[in-house]
Structure formats: C-alpha cells, structure tokens
Amino acid sequence: MPSPPDDDHPSDESAEKIRRKERELAEAEDKLARRKRVADRLLILRVLLALVALVTGNPAYRWADRSIEWVMEHLRESE
C-alpha cells in the first residue's frame, strides 16, 4: 500500500514548480539580452562596413555588409 502523502509534499511541489518557472524565465531573459547585444554589435559593424565601402568603393565591403544583413534577418526570424 502506498504511504499517505505528507501535508508538506504538495507545497514542496508547488515551490519547486515556481523555482523552475523563475529559472526558465531568467534563462529566457538572458537569452533575449544576449541576442540584443549580438544584434547591436552586428548593426555597428554593418554601419562601419557601409562607410568603408562608400569611401573605398571596394565591393568586398559591400558583400560583407550584405552578409551581416542576412545574419541579422535570420536572427530576427528565429525569435
């Protein structure tokens, strides 16, 4: 026969669920903040490459700019 459940057991489970949800929320917030930092850095790099491409006329910088734009689009889509 199974032992009778303790009175504290349901509250322990709910406390554990709350801790798990809080941990998941914190992890999601960290991931979102990390994505934002990456997107901001890519945007800065893209602006710099566009400026260099404008000044030098070198097509390699325009290609790099377009590549970064592609990466940024995929980051947005994966959110």
N, CA, C and O of each residue as an XYZ file, in Angstrom:
316
protein
N       0.830     -1.181      0.000
C       0.000      0.000      0.000
C       0.875      1.245      0.000
O       1.879      1.306      0.710
N       0.498      2.223     -0.787
C       1.290      3.454     -0.783
C       1.122      4.194      0.533
O       0.073      4.136      1.174
N       2.170      4.881      0.912
C       2.116      5.643      2.157
C       1.262      6.885      1.948
O       1.204      7.421      0.841
N       0.606      7.339      2.993
C      -0.226      8.538      2.857
C       0.646      9.757      2.573
O       1.735      9.883      3.134
N       0.182     10.649      1.714
C       1.002     11.814      1.376
C       1.128     12.759      2.574
O       0.190     12.937      3.351
N       2.294     13.346      2.695
C       2.525     14.328      3.749
C       1.818     15.620      3.387
O       1.582     15.897      2.211
N       1.479     16.410      4.394
C       0.833     17.697      4.138
C       1.775     18.672      3.462
O       1.326     19.546      2.720
N       3.086     18.541      3.702
C       4.069     19.458      3.119
C       4.404     19.118      1.673
O       4.935     19.956      0.944
N       4.107     17.929      1.266
C       4.502     17.482     -0.075
C       3.914     18.339     -1.205
O       4.666     18.738     -2.095
N       2.620     18.637     -1.214
C       2.077     19.482     -2.297
C       2.695     20.876     -2.321
O       2.932     21.426     -3.397
N       2.957     21.448     -1.164
C       3.559     22.780     -1.161
C       4.999     22.724     -1.644
O       5.480     23.673     -2.263
N       5.703     21.614     -1.368
C       7.062     21.451     -1.875
C       7.060     21.379     -3.399
O       7.921     21.960     -4.060
N       6.079     20.657     -3.951
C       5.982     20.554     -5.404
C       5.679     21.915     -6.027
O       6.265     22.278     -7.047
N       4.779     22.653     -5.422
C       4.435     23.954     -5.990
C       5.610     24.922     -5.854
O       5.841     25.736     -6.748
N       6.346     24.847     -4.763
C       7.526     25.698     -4.602
C       8.575     25.335     -5.649
O       9.232     26.213     -6.210
N       8.727     24.046     -5.906
C       9.683     23.607     -6.926
C       9.240     24.067     -8.314
O      10.071     24.479     -9.123
N       7.944     24.001     -8.593
C       7.428     24.484     -9.876
C       7.693     25.977    -10.034
O       8.074     26.440    -11.109
N       7.486     26.720     -8.957
C       7.728     28.164     -9.003
C       9.199     28.443     -9.261
O       9.533     29.297    -10.082
N      10.079     27.734     -8.571
C      11.530     27.924     -8.784
C      11.919     27.574    -10.218
O      12.725     28.267    -10.840
N      11.337     26.493    -10.734
C      11.647     26.077    -12.103
C      11.180     27.132    -13.106
O      11.906     27.470    -14.041
N       9.958     27.653    -12.908
C       9.438     28.695    -13.801
C      10.280     29.967    -13.714
O      10.552     30.602    -14.733
N      10.693     30.340    -12.506
C      11.540     31.524    -12.346
C      12.884     31.332    -13.048
O      13.394     32.249    -13.691
N      13.455     30.126    -12.917
C      14.718     29.826    -13.576
C      14.566     29.874    -15.095
O      15.422     30.422    -15.791
N      13.471     29.297    -15.610
C      13.220     29.327    -17.055
C      13.040     30.759    -17.548
O      13.532     31.118    -18.617
N      12.342     31.567    -16.771
C      12.140     32.966    -17.138
C      13.465     33.725    -17.154
O      13.726     34.509    -18.066
N      14.294     33.491    -16.150
C      15.605     34.150    -16.096
C      16.474     33.723    -17.278
O      17.172     34.549    -17.867
N      16.435     32.441    -17.626
C      17.209     31.956    -18.771
C      16.713     32.577    -20.070
O      17.516     32.935    -20.931
N      15.404     32.709    -20.218
C      14.839     33.323    -21.423
C      15.224     34.796    -21.514
O      15.535     35.295    -22.595
N      15.202     35.493    -20.371
C      15.605     36.901    -20.356
C      17.085     37.047    -20.715
O      17.463     37.961    -21.448
N      17.922     36.143    -20.196
C      19.351     36.177    -20.534
C      19.571     35.947    -22.024
O      20.380     36.623    -22.661
N      18.840     34.987    -22.563
C      18.979     34.685    -23.993
C      18.542     35.880    -24.842
O      19.189     36.208    -25.837
N      17.459     36.519    -24.454
C      16.973     37.691    -25.185
C      17.975     38.842    -25.103
O      18.228     39.515    -26.102
N      18.538     39.067    -23.937
C      19.536     40.127    -23.774
C      20.783     39.827    -24.607
O      21.363     40.734    -25.205
N      21.195     38.560    -24.649
C      22.361     38.167    -25.448
C      22.090     38.407    -26.935
O      22.956     38.911    -27.650
N      20.901     38.051    -27.397
C      20.548     38.280    -28.803
C      20.556     39.768    -29.142
O      21.006     40.175    -30.214
N      20.052     40.567    -28.211
C      20.030     42.014    -28.449
C      21.445     42.567    -28.537
O      21.730     43.400    -29.397
N      22.338     42.114    -27.654
C      23.734     42.576    -27.720
C      24.388     42.180    -29.045
O      25.106     42.975    -29.652
N      24.137     40.956    -29.484
C      24.702     40.496    -30.756
C      24.144     41.332    -31.900
O      24.897     41.764    -32.773
N      22.846     41.564    -31.905
C      22.219     42.358    -32.968
C      22.771     43.782    -32.976
O      23.027     44.341    -34.042
N      22.957     44.373    -31.788
C      23.515     45.728    -31.716
C      24.935     45.774    -32.270
O      25.291     46.702    -32.997
N      25.735     44.784    -31.931
C      27.122     44.749    -32.428
C      27.165     44.535    -33.936
O      27.986     45.129    -34.634
N      26.276     43.684    -34.428
C      26.223     43.473    -35.878
C      25.801     44.744    -36.599
O      26.315     45.048    -37.675
N      24.878     45.482    -36.018
C      24.441     46.731    -36.630
C      25.587     47.740    -36.687
O      25.768     48.417    -37.700
N      26.350     47.843    -35.621
C      27.507     48.746    -35.607
C      28.516     48.322    -36.667
O      29.031     49.158    -37.410
N      28.793     47.032    -36.736
C      29.735     46.532    -37.744
C      29.225     46.797    -39.151
O      29.993     47.134    -40.052
N      27.933     46.641    -39.324
C      27.330     46.893    -40.644
C      27.471     48.349    -41.062
O      27.775     48.638    -42.220
N      27.254     49.258    -40.133
C      27.398     50.689    -40.440
C      28.853     51.000    -40.788
O      29.126     51.727    -41.743
N      29.776     50.452    -40.016
C      31.198     50.680    -40.308
C      31.581     50.145    -41.686
O      32.286     50.811    -42.445
N      31.116     48.952    -41.998
C      31.431     48.379    -43.312
C      30.802     49.200    -44.437
O      31.415     49.372    -45.491
N      29.605     49.700    -44.228
C      28.960     50.529    -45.247
C      29.746     51.820    -45.469
O      29.896     52.280    -46.601
N      30.243     52.394    -44.383
C      31.056     53.613    -44.517
C      32.360     53.338    -45.254
O      32.759     54.108    -46.128
N      33.018     52.249    -44.904
C      34.277     51.898    -45.579
C      34.016     51.605    -47.051
O      34.800     52.002    -47.913
N      32.915     50.911    -47.342
C      32.570     50.622    -48.728
C      32.321     51.904    -49.504
O      32.708     52.016    -50.667
N      31.681     52.860    -48.870
C      31.397     54.137    -49.516
C      32.691     54.890    -49.808
O      32.857     55.454    -50.890
N      33.597     54.897    -48.849
C      34.851     55.647    -49.004
C      35.787     54.968    -49.999
O      36.371     55.630    -50.857
N      35.932     53.641    -49.883
C      36.911     52.949    -50.725
C      36.351     52.485    -52.055
O      37.083     52.366    -53.037
N      35.051     52.221    -52.086
C      34.457     51.685    -53.303
C      34.757     50.208    -53.500
O      34.443     49.648    -54.551
N      35.355     49.576    -52.514
C      35.710     48.164    -52.608
C      34.445     47.299    -52.451
O      33.750     47.407    -51.440
N      34.145     46.447    -53.438
C      32.924     45.631    -53.378
C      32.957     44.578    -52.269
O      31.904     44.084    -51.866
N      34.120     44.231    -51.779
C      34.201     43.238    -50.700
C      33.499     43.754    -49.443
O      32.885     42.976    -48.712
N      33.588     45.042    -49.193
C      32.928     45.610    -48.020
C      31.412     45.613    -48.188
O      30.674     45.405    -47.224
N      30.951     45.849    -49.416
C      29.506     45.778    -49.663
C      29.008     44.344    -49.490
O      27.926     44.117    -48.950
N      29.808     43.375    -49.953
C      29.445     41.970    -49.787
C      29.376     41.617    -48.301
O      28.450     40.930    -47.870
N      30.340     42.079    -47.524
C      30.344     41.813    -46.082
C      29.132     42.459    -45.420
O      28.521     41.869    -44.529
N      28.788     43.651    -45.848
C      27.617     44.351    -45.319
C      26.352     43.546    -45.589
O      25.520     43.373    -44.699
N      26.210     43.057    -46.807
C      25.034     42.252    -47.156
C      25.008     40.938    -46.374
O      23.940     40.455    -45.998
N      26.170     40.372    -46.137
C      26.239     39.127    -45.357
C      25.774     39.352    -43.923
O      25.049     38.530    -43.363
N      26.187     40.455    -43.341
C      25.760     40.774    -41.979
C      24.257     41.044    -41.956
O      23.572     40.657    -41.010
N      23.748     41.700    -42.983
C      22.307     41.940    -43.070
C      21.552     40.618    -43.095
O      20.515     40.482    -42.446
N      22.063     39.646    -43.837
C      21.457     38.327    -43.924
C      21.437     37.655    -42.545
O      20.429     37.067    -42.151
N      22.543     37.745    -41.824
C      22.620     37.158    -40.481
C      21.610     37.821    -39.553
O      20.935     37.145    -38.776
N      21.509     39.145    -39.635
C      20.574     39.869    -38.779
C      19.123     39.466    -39.078
O      18.313     39.338    -38.160
N      18.800     39.270    -40.352
C      17.449     38.829    -40.715
C      17.140     37.462    -40.124
O      16.039     37.225    -39.628
N      18.112     36.571    -40.180
C      17.905     35.235    -39.624
C      17.788     35.275    -38.098
O      17.056     34.476    -37.514
N      18.484     36.174    -37.468
C      18.337     36.323    -36.022
C      16.921     36.775    -35.682
O      16.301     36.256    -34.754
N      16.414     37.747    -36.441
C      15.053     38.236    -36.197
C      14.018     37.151    -36.436
O      13.060     37.025    -35.674
N      14.206     36.363    -37.493
C      13.260     35.308    -37.823
C      13.249     34.203    -36.775
O      12.207     33.594    -36.530
N      14.388     33.939    -36.157
C      14.464     32.848    -35.195
C      13.909     33.218    -33.832
O      13.776     32.351    -32.969
N      13.585     34.474    -33.621
C      12.992     34.882    -32.350
C      11.598     34.409    -32.333
O      10.883     34.633    -31.356
